[in-house]
Amino acid sequence: TTFSGKLARMLKTKKNRKPLLVACDVYRPAAIEQLRVLAEQIDVPMYCELESKNPVEIAQHAIQEAKAKGYDLVIVDTAGRLAVDEQMMNEIAAIKEAINPNEILFVVDSMTGQDAVTVASQFNDRIGIDGVVLSKMDGDTRGGAALSVKAVTGKPILFLDILSFIISVCVAFFITAHLIENYNIPYLTPKLGFLIWDIIFALFIIFTLYQPDFPLFISY
């Protein structure tokens, strides 16, 4: 839900789009209210049906609303689910069939480690995803999950939050400083070491995790 708001804000301010946020999480308490608050904060319209418990119909009605009011982008926030939950998987498949989205982004908590790989793979096989969003990238499992999700699904990791990226760079600096301090590597000074690591890390991010034409870091 939080990512839906961030995505809407980015597309509105950076791409001059007119997004409509849609609340299709009818299960989690206060999910609709959370999206409403986020929509108000970023000044983006939000569609919901408080009395309805049918996310497929809500999504369909939201598309009609967008067409009627001239919104050129619809972001549907669906409920979180596990791949082993057959009923919920059938629901998300029904939403996809009903509205035929241009892109499906899978948001995964990278703190789950390799479990994230299994879930992402099953979602991709069942639903078909276009990209992955990794949250909580400041955890110690982030690297393995990121690389594995990319390798298993073949889909790009499109978004990270910028705070976690900065934390990762700081950790890389500490590792480099430790290597320089404890191993006498000829000609490797701290400044040179940091520069080399910066270059390697930047190339790693751009070419391993991201599509070069869409390397986005988003945050409030």
N, C-alpha and C positions, 0 to 999 in steps of 0.2 A: 504493500500500500504506500509506504513512504517512497519507494522508488517510482511509483506511478506519478506522484507529485513532482519529484525531481525531474523526471523525463518530460512531463508537461511543461514545467518551467523552462527547461533548456530549449525545447523546441519552440516555445513561444518567444523567448528573448533572443535566441541565436539564429533561428530559422524563420522567424516571422510567421509561424503557423498559428492557426486558431483551433486549439485542442479542446476536446470535451472529455472530461474524466467521467468514468462510469463505474458505479459501485455494484459489483456482482458478487461480492463476498457476503452472502446472506447467513453465514454460520458463525463467524467469530464475533463475539460481543464487541460492540462499539466500532466495528470496522467501517461502517458507513459514516459514523460521526467523525472518525479519524480522517477519512478522505474528504469529508465536507470541510473540516478545519484546514486541511492542507490546501484545498481548492481556494478557500477564502484568502489564505496567506499569500498565494501566488497570483490571485486574481484571475482564476480560470474557472469557467462554468463546470458544474458537476451534475450528473444525472443519477437519480436513484428512485426506487419505488419501495417505500418503507413497508407497505403492506404485502409485497410480493416475496415469495420464497422460491421463485423460479428464475434462476440466473440466465437461462437461455432466453426466456421472454424479455427479461430486462435488457439484455444485450441487443436483441432485435429492436426493441422500442427505442433504445438509445441511438441506434443507427438512423432510424426514422427521424428522431429529434435532431440529429446532426445535419441531416440533409435538409430538413425544414428550416433550420435556423442558420445555415451557411457555415457550419464548422467544417474545416477541411481535414481534421484528424481526430480520431476517437481512440482513447486509451482505456481499455477494459481491465479493471482490477478484479481478478478472480481470487477465490479462496485458495489458501495453501492446501496442498494435498500430498499424500504419499502414493508412490506408484503401485503399492500393494492394495490400495483402496479402490476396488473395482468400480464401485458406485460413483465415486468422485472422478475417476478417470473417464467413465462413460459420460459424465456431465461435461467435462472440459472438451471432450471430443464432440459432444452435441453443440456446444457453444461455437466451436471452430466451424462445424458444418453449417450452422445457422447464419453466421455473419461473414464467413470467408475472409479472415483477416489477412492483411498484406504481410505482416510479420508477427511471429510469436516469440517472445523473449522469456526465457526460463530464469527465474531469480532463485539462486541457491545460496544457502548459508555455508560459507567456506569453512567454518569452524567444525562442520560435520566431517571434514577430512575426506577419506576415500568413499564414505557413504554417499557423498555428493556425486561422485562419479557414477555410481550405480543408479541413483535416482535420475540423473540427467540422461543417462543412456536409455533407461526405460521410457522416459518421457519422449525422447527423440524418436525411439522406435514406434511408440504408440501414437503420438500426436504429430510429431515433426516440428522441430523448433528451428528458428533462424539464427539465434544467438543466445549467449549466456550472460547473466549478470551475477557477479560474485560480490556478496556482502561480507562484512567483518573480515576484511583481508589483513587485519593486523594480528590475526591469530597465528600460532606457530605451525598450522597445517596448511597455510594458504598456498605455498608453492606447489606441493604435490597435487592438491586438488585442482589448481588452475591448469597445470600441464596435463593432468590425466583427463579432465573434462574436455579439453581441447582435442586431445588425441583420440579419445573414445568416440565422441560425437562428431568430430570433424567440423564443429561449428565454432565461430569466433567468440571470444570473450569480449563483449562490446563495452562493458562499463565496470569501472571500479570507483569507489569514492576516493577523492583526492587526499583526504586525511590519512587513509590507510597507505596510500602510495608514498606519502612523505615519511611515514613511520618506517616503511620498508627500506627506503633509501637511507635513513638514519642507521638502521640495523646493518645495512651493507657497509656503511662507513666504519662502524665499530669493528666489523669482521676484518676489513682491510687493515685498519690500524693495528689490530691484534696480530695479523700475519706479519706486518712490517716490524713490529716490536719484538716478536719472538723468533723470527727467522731472518737472518742476514742475507737478503736477496740483493745481489749486486745491482747498483744503479737504480734501485727502487726506493725512492723517497716518498714520504707521506703524500705530498702534493701530487706527484706523478702517479702514485698508487690510486689516489682518489679519482684522478682524471681518467685513468684506464678503466677503473670500475664503473664510473659514470657512463662511459661510452658503451661498455659491454652491457650494462644494465638497461640502458636506453634501447639498444638494438634488440635485446632480449624481449623487452616489453612490446616493441613495435612489431617485430616480425614473428614472434612466437605466440603471443597472446592476442594480438589485435590485427584486424585488417588495416593495412597501411592507409587506406582512404577514409578510415573512420576511427581514429585513435582518440577516444573521448574519455575524459575524467570529469565526473560531475559531483558536485556537492553544493550544499546551501552556503 
